[in-house]
Amino acid sequence: MALLITDECINCDVCEPECPNGAISQGDEIYVIDPDLCTECVGHYDTPQCVEVCPVDCIPKDPNRVENQDQLRAKYEKLMAAK
């Protein structure tokens, strides 16, 4: 699953620099996660780094983007091959 940022986001700016895939950016009102770039940090870390640093716990899994560990690993490998 990709992650998403809910409207509880306080725009504290701590999540964006933590994303190793560059999936987080400033949206119109709150930060947003590009689901095509989000691997939940699979391939980089054991846990999603944005979730680790978020002070308000507003980054759940996106129920509309269900992906298992193998799919997340494949997405990571594709992203790394493109770099």
C-alpha atoms as a printed R data frame, in Angstrom:
   type eleno elety resid chain resno      x      y       z
1  ATOM     1    CA   MET     A     1  0.000  0.000   0.000
2  ATOM     2    CA   ALA     A     2  1.073  3.499  -0.597
3  ATOM     3    CA   LEU     A     3  0.650  5.880   2.283
4  ATOM     4    CA   LEU     A     4 -1.430  9.044   2.318
5  ATOM     5    CA   ILE     A     5 -1.464 12.212   4.357
6  ATOM     6    CA   THR     A     6 -4.794 13.134   5.924
7  ATOM     7    CA   ASP     A     7 -6.218 16.602   6.474
8  ATOM     8    CA   GLU     A     8 -4.936 16.405  10.050
9  ATOM     9    CA   CYS     A     9 -1.533 17.419   8.619
10 ATOM    10    CA   ILE     A    10 -0.157 20.553  10.309
11 ATOM    11    CA   ASN     A    11  2.396 21.330   7.564
12 ATOM    12    CA   CYS     A    12  5.301 20.915   9.946
13 ATOM    13    CA   ASP     A    13  7.701 20.088   7.081
14 ATOM    14    CA   VAL     A    14  9.366 17.097   8.775
15 ATOM    15    CA   CYS     A    15  8.092 14.329   6.483
16 ATOM    16    CA   GLU     A    16  9.196 15.634   3.088
17 ATOM    17    CA   PRO     A    17 12.981 15.433   3.619
18 ATOM    18    CA   GLU     A    18 12.667 11.967   5.179
19 ATOM    19    CA   CYS     A    19 11.207 10.336   2.046
20 ATOM    20    CA   PRO     A    20 13.966  8.464   0.199
21 ATOM    21    CA   ASN     A    21 11.875  8.272  -2.981
22 ATOM    22    CA   GLY     A    22 10.845 11.936  -3.142
23 ATOM    23    CA   ALA     A    23  7.190 10.919  -2.957
24 ATOM    24    CA   ILE     A    24  6.169 13.695  -0.547
25 ATOM    25    CA   SER     A    25  5.580 17.258  -1.691
26 ATOM    26    CA   GLN     A    26  3.662 20.334  -0.625
27 ATOM    27    CA   GLY     A    27  0.105 20.219  -1.952
28 ATOM    28    CA   ASP     A    28 -2.420 23.050  -2.176
29 ATOM    29    CA   GLU     A    29 -3.203 22.931   1.545
30 ATOM    30    CA   ILE     A    30 -1.244 20.048   3.079
31 ATOM    31    CA   TYR     A    31  1.574 17.747   2.122
32 ATOM    32    CA   VAL     A    32  0.711 14.959  -0.312
33 ATOM    33    CA   ILE     A    33  2.219 11.591  -1.212
34 ATOM    34    CA   ASP     A    34  2.586 10.448  -4.812
35 ATOM    35    CA   PRO     A    35  1.394  6.817  -4.635
36 ATOM    36    CA   ASP     A    36  3.443  5.914  -7.712
37 ATOM    37    CA   LEU     A    37  6.626  6.826  -5.811
38 ATOM    38    CA   CYS     A    38  5.692  5.603  -2.328
39 ATOM    39    CA   THR     A    39  7.146  2.220  -1.397
40 ATOM    40    CA   GLU     A    40  6.527  2.658   2.345
41 ATOM    41    CA   CYS     A    41 10.342  2.853   2.486
42 ATOM    42    CA   VAL     A    42 10.659 -0.793   1.370
43 ATOM    43    CA   GLY     A    43 14.178 -1.154   0.050
44 ATOM    44    CA   HIS     A    44 15.451  1.728   2.152
45 ATOM    45    CA   TYR     A    45 14.255  1.250   5.740
46 ATOM    46    CA   ASP     A    46 12.335 -1.221   7.879
47 ATOM    47    CA   THR     A    47  9.558  1.284   8.594
48 ATOM    48    CA   PRO     A    48  8.099  4.268   6.719
49 ATOM    49    CA   GLN     A    49 10.220  7.223   7.775
50 ATOM    50    CA   CYS     A    50  7.468  9.797   7.302
51 ATOM    51    CA   VAL     A    51  5.296  7.896   9.778
52 ATOM    52    CA   GLU     A    52  8.202  7.740  12.233
53 ATOM    53    CA   VAL     A    53  8.698 11.527  12.279
54 ATOM    54    CA   CYS     A    54  5.090 12.714  11.981
55 ATOM    55    CA   PRO     A    55  4.120 14.495  15.215
56 ATOM    56    CA   VAL     A    56  0.355 14.204  14.647
57 ATOM    57    CA   ASP     A    57  0.038 10.640  13.304
58 ATOM    58    CA   CYS     A    58 -1.680 11.672  10.058
59 ATOM    59    CA   ILE     A    59 -0.043  9.224   7.609
60 ATOM    60    CA   PRO     A    60 -2.053  5.987   7.360
61 ATOM    61    CA   LYS     A    61 -1.967  3.365   4.629
62 ATOM    62    CA   ASP     A    62 -4.041  4.298   1.604
63 ATOM    63    CA   PRO     A    63 -6.927  1.792   1.400
64 ATOM    64    CA   ASN     A    64 -7.320  2.640  -2.300
65 ATOM    65    CA   ARG     A    65 -3.736  1.561  -3.107
66 ATOM    66    CA   VAL     A    66 -3.384 -1.930  -1.653
67 ATOM    67    CA   GLU     A    67  0.096 -3.354  -2.344
68 ATOM    68    CA   ASN     A    68  1.869 -6.262  -0.677
69 ATOM    69    CA   GLN     A    69  5.557 -6.381   0.235
70 ATOM    70    CA   ASP     A    70  6.503 -8.026  -3.070
71 ATOM    71    CA   GLN     A    71  4.731 -5.313  -5.045
72 ATOM    72    CA   LEU     A    72  6.362 -2.582  -2.974
73 ATOM    73    CA   ARG     A    73  9.783 -4.210  -3.509
74 ATOM    74    CA   ALA     A    74  9.149 -4.385  -7.275
75 ATOM    75    CA   LYS     A    75  8.140 -0.707  -7.302
76 ATOM    76    CA   TYR     A    76 11.320  0.162  -5.371
77 ATOM    77    CA   GLU     A    77 13.475 -1.788  -7.851
78 ATOM    78    CA   LYS     A    78 11.790 -0.068 -10.801
79 ATOM    79    CA   LEU     A    79 12.333  3.362  -9.239
80 ATOM    80    CA   MET     A    80 15.991  2.617  -8.532
81 ATOM    81    CA   ALA     A    81 16.570  1.313 -12.068
82 ATOM    82    CA   ALA     A    82 15.156  4.567 -13.452
83 ATOM    83    CA   LYS     A    83 17.668  6.679 -11.494
